[in-house]
Amino acid sequence: MNQSRPPRPPPPSSPRGTSDTRTADCGRAEACAASLAGIQSPREREVLMLMAEGHDNTTIAKTLFITERAVSKHIGGIFVKLGLPQSDSGHRRVLAVLAYLNNV
């Protein structure tokens, strides 16, 4: 009765040198961290850094001297570049921050 399970196949990975981050499997923070290369906008990186510090959109807007709407748009761009689809679970912000923290 001691049957062993066959080994799991490795998760699919994109070929080296590809830069399409929209299809990243960000169910895992490691996959999101690999996708951070797609975030090349300095402003998006600033917004992500402030998100990682735990700031809300209002505080981020005041810190960067931009509107809250601009912050929301930058965060939306970050989610797209990290391959984080909109869902009811609402944990995309946490996954984006984990990706950032795993990459610093």
Secondary structure, DSSP 4 states (H G I P E B T S, - for coil): --PPPPPPPPPP-PPTT---GGG--TTSHHHHHHHGGG---HHHHHHHHHHHTT--HHHHHHHHT--HHHHHHHHHHHHHHTT----TT--HHHHHHHHHHHH-
